Amino acid sequence: MNKKKKSVHGDVVEKELVEENVMAQEISQDEFKRLTEVMFPKWATKISKFLQDLDPHKTYTMKQYCIHKSIGEIIHLTKKKVGKTNGYGEILQKKQDGYCLYNELIPAFLKYF
């Protein structure tokens, strides 16, 4: 599992990303891999603007999230499937005081955004 892999952009994914994949415990391994290896490097839509403006260390209230409502309901950032449509995935986790990026995703997030 310590093999280096090529990313979508031809860059070598550093050993840390492979190690982070092993550490992911709050979200499923499949979802972690899908987000960090496929979706983060690929997204170049309105979700990209949202992610670029996102502070990965901050917890956002629903009111703060509503500024970016153009990307859809908050559920699209907390679930992979929303009814019959696809959400963006398990990017944000619900906390008692709001929503924040999963800790396991922060290193990959910082690499791409």
Beta strands, then each sheet from edge to edge (+ up, - down):
strand 1: 5-6
strand 2: 12-13
strand 3: 81-82
strand 4: 85-86
strand 5: 92-95
strand 6: 98-101
sheet 1: 1+ 2-
sheet 2: 3+ 4-
sheet 3: 5+ 6-
end
